[in-house]
Amino acid sequence: MRSNNRSQLEIDCAVAAVTGDDVRVIRSRGFSLIDLEFDDFDPEPDWLPPQTVDWDELELSRNTPVVYQPVVLTRRVA
């Protein structure tokens, strides 16, 4: 891993200079340097389920009878 020669204060000041925010605001947000080559880093992990729609399942849930008809066992006719 590459050595990091910057102090946290230098990082906060650099970010504050670019964003125009106060250094205290930047410090509270917790900026830091990482090496993407060695760290498996996802800045905004997505914990939500996939945003998909199963249209067939949705249509089945909408397919309700207007009048309920009980299931009747069929009789065998010889």
ABEGO torsion letter per residue (X at the ends): XBBBABBAAAAAAAAAAAAGBBAAAAAAAGBBBBBAAABBBBABBBABBBBBBBAAAAAAAABBBABBBBBBBBBBBX
